[in-house]
Amino acid sequence: MNAQASVDVVIFGGGIAGLWTLARLRQAGYSVVLLESDALGGTQTIAAQGIIHGGAKYALTGAVSDAAQAIGDMPQRWRDCLARKGELDLGRVRVLSQHQHLWSTEGIGSRMTGFFASKLMRSRMSAVEGADRPDLFQSTSFKGSVYRLEEPVLDLPSLVAELVRQHGDACFAVQPEMVQLDSANPGCLKIATPTGQLTLQAQQLLLAAGAGNEALLKKLGRKTPQMQRRPLHILMARGLLPPLYAHCLGASTNPRLTITSYPLAKGEVVWHLGGQVAERGVARDETEQITAGKAELATLLPWLDLTNIHWATCRVDRAEIATPGGRRPDSWHVDSHQGVITAWPTKLAFAPCLATDVLHCLKQSSIDPSGGNCTALADLPHPPLAQPPWDEVKIWN
Ligand SMILES: Cc1cc2nc3c(=O)[nH]c(=O)nc-3n(C[C@H](O)[C@H](O)[C@H](O)COP(=O)(O)OP(=O)(O)OC[C@H]3O[C@@H](n4cnc5c(N)ncnc54)[C@H](O)[C@@H]3O)c2cc1C
């Protein structure tokens, strides 16, 4: 049976970019459907560390880059949502920590001293001493400095679950091969359904499918915008570990190690280890990466007891707008061209900026809310929720 449906916007991808934008567009009165090929919460989003960056990490070069400027407002923008007074109501989302710490193992070099002295950083971080330090840095063996950053860390499964609780009715599961796209008429989608074919007419497509944008653009016959992948090999340590949300500063401009924690049952905690260890670990296999992670913790936190700690790894590519030399983009990217908006947030923290830009693009293209008719979509199933990487581990080493 052939059926017809029409909406203002079809979003591809149910990671943070798609889900946040879905919420903002519906709030503005647009009729929207989100198509997800796997699970809501996405690929990168559910594997991320949940840090709502305020720019400190970006400013480690000593100079305040454009990225550090752009991201400075993000913690407050998210905090307003968490306090139910922002653009979205995230009052039910669990905050794992209201702040993070930065620690350095030894005295910081002169470049770093300039960074800590800069006006921008003075307003965003403060030195912490003695009993105010996390338990792990109370050890008499620790000789470095600790700073507190006013950047919250969110429980991403709860963030995804809350956005889906509010807007899951507009999210549908479709495999890429079920969807036919027409390069000459991108707003006309043909979807194979269990009972026949559905023609879905949209005023605008939003490609918010992370790494999946590449294949979608190809299907639409478009060569731009171009995407880059920056792979990571994440390490996870599980056991009776203290909760810690902290970056370790090394000599480079990227944190040497970023630790976030996720509480499990029976007092166990998973440490999610990112930063340079995850970037450099791309060339290592799982065993080598675990060995490297153990060595790094033994160097940086030698007093930490790692007996009875279990290990696993997982690989995820960051998908972003391509940059010269493949360097990290400074901010989110939204590109609007002939009926198709393509977007990458670059950072989870930037999702609100991405959604605001999508709203501007719709206004600029004179696309106003027009109602739509989604009844025929009822045949399609709703996608499941994505599981965090530690819940997907089959064997802990
Ligand atoms: C290990 C790691 C740690 C990170 N930590 C942080 C952090 O602490 N703070 C921060 O701000 N940022 C962080 N980031 C960056 C952040 O995770 C990403 O910028 C953000 O999650 C990207 O969201 P997204 O919605 O664009 O993509 P994704 O989360 O990847 O979602 C894309 C979705 O599109 C779906 N899809 C793909 N193809 C199709 C298709 N053809 N049709 C329908 N659906 C499709 C996928 O199944 C997926 O669900 C981290 C990234 C990684 C990898």
The ligand as an ORCA input file, in Angstrom:
! r2SCAN-3c Opt
* xyz 0 1
  C      34.947      9.441     23.050
  C      34.324     10.779     22.864
  C      34.229     11.639     23.941
  C      33.627     12.892     23.779
  N      33.475     13.685     24.875
  C      32.851     14.866     24.754
  C      32.603     15.665     25.899
  O      32.927     15.281     27.031
  N      31.982     16.863     25.725
  C      31.597     17.298     24.492
  O      31.062     18.408     24.426
  N      31.798     16.553     23.388
  C      32.403     15.345     23.484
  N      32.593     14.559     22.384
  C      32.086     15.025     21.082
  C      30.573     14.704     20.999
  O      30.337     13.395     21.458
  C      30.066     14.823     19.580
  O      30.421     16.075     19.038
  C      28.551     14.717     19.499
  O      28.063     13.682     20.327
  C      28.121     14.441     18.068
  O      26.724     14.289     18.056
  P      25.955     13.948     16.724
  O      24.514     13.950     17.065
  O      26.424     14.814     15.606
  O      26.472     12.486     16.300
  P      26.212     11.017     16.890
  O      26.080     11.019     18.363
  O      27.276     10.156     16.300
  O      24.787     10.620     16.301
  C      24.598     10.392     14.922
  C      23.388      9.479     14.791
  O      23.036      9.385     13.409
  C      22.647      8.044     13.149
  N      22.751      7.795     11.713
  C      23.875      7.589     10.981
  N      23.544      7.424      9.677
  C      22.200      7.516      9.589
  C      21.259      7.421      8.520
  N      21.641      7.211      7.263
  N      19.941      7.578      8.800
  C      19.501      7.801     10.069
  N      20.367      7.897     11.134
  C      21.683      7.767     10.888
  C      23.598      7.206     13.999
  O      23.085      5.902     14.221
  C      23.643      8.050     15.272
  O      22.593      7.669     16.155
  C      33.171     13.302     22.507
  C      33.277     12.437     21.419
  C      33.829     11.181     21.588
  C      33.901     10.262     20.405
*
